[in-house]
Amino acid sequence: IVFDEGVSNIVLTSSLDIAVPLGVNINGTFNNGAPRVVIRATNSGFTGGSSYCNEPTGNPALINIYSANTRLAGLSIVGSPGNAIQVVSDSLFMPTGVDNVLIENNFIGTDSRLGVDLSERNLGHGICVQARDLDISNTHIQGNIVVNNALDGIRIQGIYDSNLSAGAASPLLYHINNNLIGNLNGNDQDPITGNRYSGITLKNTFYLTPATIDHNIITN
């Protein structure tokens, strides 16, 4: 999906659910150093799928990725009543699992590098990757600015099962690289730009395969 040059502001009334067998490539472009297309939730009456990466909450996420081979790039994603973006393995939506997801070069929680606006705060995690009943393999989160979120900047989470030697489902081979988390330019010391809790949280990621978390700047 490539946006027409006249498209700059997309207001959703319900969650954008990406649940197609072959995945999708949603690719925005930049103008004056920031994404040209801003995706936000309507101010009232927003509905959709629950936010994950804690227990499910009643607050819907803005974008739900249930499909493998999906790319989300070059967008500003703001004003969600729950998580901004979430990748969820749920066999009710996609029985084959959610592998090879790429989230890159997005502004999450802001549409500018000049400062943040509290009206654009996402009220959940910036990015949530939640393995519910299937493993998730090869998720790449790279080159994003992740600020102004009410919970974690990025959260990677599996499901714990005390009857198993490991998790019931777990994120595998996640790669979190070259993101600015909690700041807009690499040396930002304004706490308003920060995420309320952790920059990056890992929970119940039992299958310790060669994952990478490197070259991120995390502040505030």
Beta strands, then each sheet from edge to edge (+ up, - down):
strand 1: 9-12
strand 2: 16-18
strand 3: 25-27
strand 4: 30-31
strand 5: 34-35
strand 6: 37-41
strand 7: 50-51
strand 8: 57-60
strand 9: 63-65
strand 10: 71-73
strand 11: 75-78
strand 12: 85-89
strand 13: 101-104
strand 14: 107-108
strand 15: 127-131
strand 16: 136-137
strand 17: 139-142
strand 18: 145-146
strand 19: 154-157
strand 20: 171-172
strand 21: 175-177
strand 22: 180-181
strand 23: 200-203
strand 24: 212-214
strand 25: 217-218
sheet 1: 1+ 6+ 11+ 14+ 18+ 22+ 25+
sheet 2: 2+ 9+ 12+ 15+ 19+ 23+
sheet 3: 3+ 10+ 13+ 17+ 21+ 24+
sheet 4: 4+ 5-
sheet 5: 7+ 8-
sheet 6: 16+ 20+
end
